[in-house]
Amino acid sequence: MLTRLIRVFGLLIGAAWMGEVLFGNLGDTALFGNFRTYHLQAYRAIGWSFIGSAVGFTVLAGLMAAYRTGGFRKAVLASALSGLVSGVIVLTGVMAMEVFFHRALRQSPSVLSDFARSGQRDLSMYMYGEAFVGGIAHVLIGPALGVTVGAIGAAIGMLVRRLRFSMAAIS
Protein backbone atom coordinates (compact mmCIF):
# COMPACT_ATOMS: atom_id res chain seq x y z
CA MET A 1 0.00 0.00 0.00
CA LEU A 2 2.74 2.46 0.95
CA THR A 3 4.85 1.56 -2.10
CA ARG A 4 1.95 2.34 -4.42
CA LEU A 5 1.32 5.65 -2.65
CA ILE A 6 5.02 6.58 -3.02
CA ARG A 7 4.93 5.77 -6.73
CA VAL A 8 1.71 7.66 -7.40
CA PHE A 9 2.74 10.78 -5.52
CA GLY A 10 6.28 10.58 -6.88
CA LEU A 11 4.81 10.68 -10.38
CA LEU A 12 2.40 13.50 -9.52
CA ILE A 13 5.08 15.62 -7.85
CA GLY A 14 7.53 14.86 -10.67
CA ALA A 15 4.95 15.84 -13.29
CA ALA A 16 4.27 19.14 -11.51
CA TRP A 17 7.99 19.93 -11.28
CA MET A 18 8.51 18.94 -14.91
CA GLY A 19 5.69 21.27 -15.93
CA GLU A 20 7.47 24.10 -14.13
CA VAL A 21 10.85 23.18 -15.60
CA LEU A 22 9.59 22.79 -19.16
CA PHE A 23 7.45 25.90 -19.08
CA GLY A 24 10.09 27.87 -17.20
CA ASN A 25 12.84 27.03 -19.66
CA LEU A 26 10.94 26.76 -22.94
CA GLY A 27 8.55 29.64 -22.21
CA ASP A 28 11.27 32.03 -23.29
CA THR A 29 11.81 30.31 -26.66
CA ALA A 30 10.16 30.39 -30.07
CA LEU A 31 8.62 26.97 -29.29
CA PHE A 32 6.22 28.70 -26.88
CA GLY A 33 5.97 31.88 -28.95
CA ASN A 34 8.31 33.72 -26.56
CA PHE A 35 5.47 33.58 -24.04
CA ARG A 36 7.62 34.97 -21.23
CA THR A 37 8.54 38.06 -23.24
CA TYR A 38 4.98 38.91 -24.25
CA HIS A 39 2.97 37.66 -21.27
CA LEU A 40 5.24 37.96 -18.24
CA GLN A 41 2.47 38.06 -15.61
CA ALA A 42 0.73 34.99 -17.01
CA TYR A 43 4.12 33.27 -17.35
CA ARG A 44 4.82 33.88 -13.67
CA ALA A 45 1.33 32.76 -12.59
CA ILE A 46 1.62 29.51 -14.55
CA GLY A 47 5.10 28.82 -13.19
CA TRP A 48 4.00 29.41 -9.60
CA SER A 49 0.96 27.18 -10.17
CA PHE A 50 3.24 24.29 -11.07
CA ILE A 51 5.41 24.95 -8.01
CA GLY A 52 2.34 25.16 -5.78
CA SER A 53 1.07 21.89 -7.22
CA ALA A 54 4.36 20.14 -6.47
CA VAL A 55 4.35 21.39 -2.89
CA GLY A 56 0.64 20.57 -2.51
CA PHE A 57 1.14 17.01 -3.77
CA THR A 58 4.00 16.62 -1.29
CA VAL A 59 1.74 17.68 1.58
CA LEU A 60 -0.96 15.36 0.29
CA ALA A 61 1.50 12.44 0.14
CA GLY A 62 2.23 12.87 3.86
CA LEU A 63 -1.43 13.33 4.70
CA MET A 64 -2.60 10.24 2.78
CA ALA A 65 0.22 8.06 4.12
CA ALA A 66 -0.49 9.10 7.72
CA TYR A 67 -4.22 8.60 7.32
CA ARG A 68 -3.82 5.16 5.78
CA THR A 69 -1.02 3.79 7.98
CA GLY A 70 -1.58 5.65 11.24
CA GLY A 71 2.17 6.19 11.51
CA PHE A 72 3.74 9.65 11.44
CA ARG A 73 7.26 8.36 10.67
CA LYS A 74 5.99 6.13 7.88
CA ALA A 75 4.12 9.07 6.40
CA VAL A 76 7.16 11.36 6.45
CA LEU A 77 9.26 8.60 4.93
CA ALA A 78 6.63 8.08 2.22
CA SER A 79 6.55 11.78 1.35
CA ALA A 80 10.37 11.95 1.34
CA LEU A 81 10.59 8.91 -0.94
CA SER A 82 7.90 10.42 -3.20
CA GLY A 83 10.11 13.50 -3.37
CA LEU A 84 13.10 11.35 -4.27
CA VAL A 85 11.13 9.68 -7.07
CA SER A 86 10.09 13.11 -8.33
CA GLY A 87 13.70 14.32 -8.20
CA VAL A 88 14.86 11.42 -10.36
CA ILE A 89 12.03 12.19 -12.80
CA VAL A 90 13.13 15.82 -12.98
CA LEU A 91 16.81 14.94 -13.41
CA THR A 92 15.94 12.60 -16.27
CA GLY A 93 13.42 15.02 -17.76
CA VAL A 94 15.70 18.04 -17.58
CA MET A 95 18.50 16.21 -19.36
CA ALA A 96 16.03 14.97 -22.00
CA MET A 97 14.74 18.52 -22.42
CA GLU A 98 18.28 19.73 -22.95
CA VAL A 99 18.93 17.07 -25.59
CA PHE A 100 15.64 17.40 -27.50
CA PHE A 101 15.23 21.18 -27.30
CA HIS A 102 18.89 22.22 -27.30
CA ARG A 103 18.58 24.36 -30.45
CA ALA A 104 15.57 26.26 -29.14
CA LEU A 105 17.18 26.78 -25.74
CA ARG A 106 20.34 28.15 -27.40
CA GLN A 107 18.19 31.03 -28.67
CA SER A 108 16.58 31.81 -25.31
CA PRO A 109 17.34 35.37 -24.17
CA SER A 110 17.56 34.26 -20.52
CA VAL A 111 20.00 31.43 -21.35
CA LEU A 112 22.16 33.77 -23.43
CA SER A 113 22.11 36.40 -20.69
CA ASP A 114 23.07 33.89 -17.98
CA PHE A 115 25.78 32.44 -20.22
CA ALA A 116 27.25 35.91 -20.88
CA ARG A 117 27.53 36.51 -17.13
CA SER A 118 29.00 33.06 -16.46
CA GLY A 119 32.38 33.73 -18.03
CA GLN A 120 32.38 30.31 -19.68
CA ARG A 121 33.37 29.88 -23.32
CA ASP A 122 31.27 26.97 -24.58
CA LEU A 123 27.51 27.59 -24.61
CA SER A 124 26.59 23.92 -25.06
CA MET A 125 28.75 22.77 -22.15
CA TYR A 126 27.33 25.57 -20.04
CA MET A 127 23.76 24.55 -20.87
CA TYR A 128 24.29 20.84 -20.19
CA GLY A 129 26.11 21.67 -16.96
CA GLU A 130 23.31 23.95 -15.78
CA ALA A 131 20.70 21.31 -16.66
CA PHE A 132 22.60 18.62 -14.77
CA VAL A 133 23.12 20.77 -11.68
CA GLY A 134 19.44 21.79 -11.73
CA GLY A 135 18.38 18.15 -12.02
CA ILE A 136 20.65 17.09 -9.15
CA ALA A 137 19.23 19.94 -7.07
CA HIS A 138 15.76 18.47 -7.56
CA VAL A 139 17.01 15.07 -6.37
CA LEU A 140 17.90 16.86 -3.12
CA ILE A 141 14.91 19.25 -3.04
CA GLY A 142 12.33 16.46 -3.38
CA PRO A 143 13.24 14.56 -0.21
CA ALA A 144 13.83 17.81 1.68
CA LEU A 145 10.32 18.98 0.84
CA GLY A 146 9.05 15.52 1.72
CA VAL A 147 10.53 15.78 5.19
CA THR A 148 9.39 19.35 5.81
CA VAL A 149 6.04 19.97 4.13
CA GLY A 150 5.33 16.24 3.99
CA ALA A 151 5.55 16.25 7.79
CA ILE A 152 2.90 18.98 7.89
CA GLY A 153 0.66 16.78 5.76
CA ALA A 154 1.45 13.79 7.98
CA ALA A 155 0.45 15.75 11.09
CA ILE A 156 -2.83 16.73 9.46
CA GLY A 157 -3.40 13.14 8.33
CA MET A 158 -2.82 11.86 11.85
CA LEU A 159 -5.25 14.42 13.23
CA VAL A 160 -7.94 13.56 10.67
CA ARG A 161 -7.44 9.85 11.34
CA ARG A 162 -7.80 10.33 15.11
CA LEU A 163 -10.88 12.51 14.70
CA ARG A 164 -12.51 10.03 12.33
CA PHE A 165 -11.87 7.04 14.56
CA SER A 166 -12.88 8.88 17.72
CA MET A 167 -16.11 10.02 16.03
CA ALA A 168 -16.75 6.42 14.92
CA ALA A 169 -16.27 5.22 18.50
CA ILE A 170 -18.80 7.75 19.78
CA SER A 171 -21.46 6.62 17.27
C-alpha positions in Angstrom: 0.0 0.0 0.0 2.7 2.5 1.0 4.8 1.6 -2.1 2.0 2.3 -4.4 1.3 5.6 -2.7 5.0 6.6 -3.0 4.9 5.8 -6.7 1.7 7.7 -7.4 2.7 10.8 -5.5 6.3 10.6 -6.9 4.8 10.7 -10.4 2.4 13.5 -9.5 5.1 15.6 -7.9 7.5 14.9 -10.7 4.9 15.8 -13.3 4.3 19.1 -11.5 8.0 19.9 -11.3 8.5 18.9 -14.9 5.7 21.3 -15.9 7.5 24.1 -14.1 10.9 23.2 -15.6 9.6 22.8 -19.2 7.5 25.9 -19.1 10.1 27.9 -17.2 12.8 27.0 -19.7 10.9 26.8 -22.9 8.5 29.6 -22.2 11.3 32.0 -23.3 11.8 30.3 -26.7 10.2 30.4 -30.1 8.6 27.0 -29.3 6.2 28.7 -26.9 6.0 31.9 -29.0 8.3 33.7 -26.6 5.5 33.6 -24.0 7.6 35.0 -21.2 8.5 38.1 -23.2 5.0 38.9 -24.3 3.0 37.7 -21.3 5.2 38.0 -18.2 2.5 38.1 -15.6 0.7 35.0 -17.0 4.1 33.3 -17.4 4.8 33.9 -13.7 1.3 32.8 -12.6 1.6 29.5 -14.6 5.1 28.8 -13.2 4.0 29.4 -9.6 1.0 27.2 -10.2 3.2 24.3 -11.1 5.4 24.9 -8.0 2.3 25.2 -5.8 1.1 21.9 -7.2 4.4 20.1 -6.5 4.3 21.4 -2.9 0.6 20.6 -2.5 1.1 17.0 -3.8 4.0 16.6 -1.3 1.7 17.7 1.6 -1.0 15.4 0.3 1.5 12.4 0.1 2.2 12.9 3.9 -1.4 13.3 4.7 -2.6 10.2 2.8 0.2 8.1 4.1 -0.5 9.1 7.7 -4.2 8.6 7.3 -3.8 5.2 5.8 -1.0 3.8 8.0 -1.6 5.6 11.2 2.2 6.2 11.5 3.7 9.6 11.4 7.3 8.4 10.7 6.0 6.1 7.9 4.1 9.1 6.4 7.2 11.4 6.5 9.3 8.6 4.9 6.6 8.1 2.2 6.5 11.8 1.3 10.4 12.0 1.3 10.6 8.9 -0.9 7.9 10.4 -3.2 10.1 13.5 -3.4 13.1 11.3 -4.3 11.1 9.7 -7.1 10.1 13.1 -8.3 13.7 14.3 -8.2 14.9 11.4 -10.4 12.0 12.2 -12.8 13.1 15.8 -13.0 16.8 14.9 -13.4 15.9 12.6 -16.3 13.4 15.0 -17.8 15.7 18.0 -17.6 18.5 16.2 -19.4 16.0 15.0 -22.0 14.7 18.5 -22.4 18.3 19.7 -22.9 18.9 17.1 -25.6 15.6 17.4 -27.5 15.2 21.2 -27.3 18.9 22.2 -27.3 18.6 24.4 -30.4 15.6 26.3 -29.1 17.2 26.8 -25.7 20.3 28.1 -27.4 18.2 31.0 -28.7 16.6 31.8 -25.3 17.3 35.4 -24.2 17.6 34.3 -20.5 20.0 31.4 -21.3 22.2 33.8 -23.4 22.1 36.4 -20.7 23.1 33.9 -18.0 25.8 32.4 -20.2 27.3 35.9 -20.9 27.5 36.5 -17.1 29.0 33.1 -16.5 32.4 33.7 -18.0 32.4 30.3 -19.7 33.4 29.9 -23.3 31.3 27.0 -24.6 27.5 27.6 -24.6 26.6 23.9 -25.1 28.7 22.8 -22.2 27.3 25.6 -20.0 23.8 24.5 -20.9 24.3 20.8 -20.2 26.1 21.7 -17.0 23.3 24.0 -15.8 20.7 21.3 -16.7 22.6 18.6 -14.8 23.1 20.8 -11.7 19.4 21.8 -11.7 18.4 18.1 -12.0 20.7 17.1 -9.2 19.2 19.9 -7.1 15.8 18.5 -7.6 17.0 15.1 -6.4 17.9 16.9 -3.1 14.9 19.3 -3.0 12.3 16.5 -3.4 13.2 14.6 -0.2 13.8 17.8 1.7 10.3 19.0 0.8 9.0 15.5 1.7 10.5 15.8 5.2 9.4 19.4 5.8 6.0 20.0 4.1 5.3 16.2 4.0 5.5 16.3 7.8 2.9 19.0 7.9 0.7 16.8 5.8 1.4 13.8 8.0 0.5 15.7 11.1 -2.8 16.7 9.5 -3.4 13.1 8.3 -2.8 11.9 11.8 -5.3 14.4 13.2 -7.9 13.6 10.7 -7.4 9.9 11.3 -7.8 10.3 15.1 -10.9 12.5 14.7 -12.5 10.0 12.3 -11.9 7.0 14.6 -12.9 8.9 17.7 -16.1 10.0 16.0 -16.8 6.4 14.9 -16.3 5.2 18.5 -18.8 7.7 19.8 -21.5 6.6 17.3 
